[in-house]
Amino acid sequence: MRGNRKLRESQAEGGSVSLRSYAKQRILNEMIQAVKNHANFSPEYLIMILDFSSARVFASCCKWYELYQAKVYHTEILEKKRKKYPMTDAIYFISPSRRSIQKLVEDFKKPE
């Protein structure tokens, strides 16, 4: 991806890249772009679902308006009651905790 090339060029030129800028590049360019490439509905409208822990990580390296520039127009917190968007692609950015994984699985259970 373009962001990786810039990152490698900067490192090759002796420039240092902070962990914060590297995480930002990975989230905004690679993660979101991968979802857009495999979108079942519209790659022009995505939702990001974060757990509390990941929301803090995200906020430390990215600005919320940068999400909108990347065409992620809505964010939800995993642990809170959420509206369902069955015709919209979503990006889950969650920590590997038991609670977050259980919530993720619940999102994909078929209604009985």
Secondary structure, 3 states (H helix, E strand, C coil): CHHHHHHHHHHHCCCCCCHHHHHHHHHHHHHHHHHHHCCCCCCCCEEEEECHHHHHHHHHHCCHHHHHHCCEEEEEECCCCCCCCCCCEEEEECCCCHHHHHHHHHHCCCCC
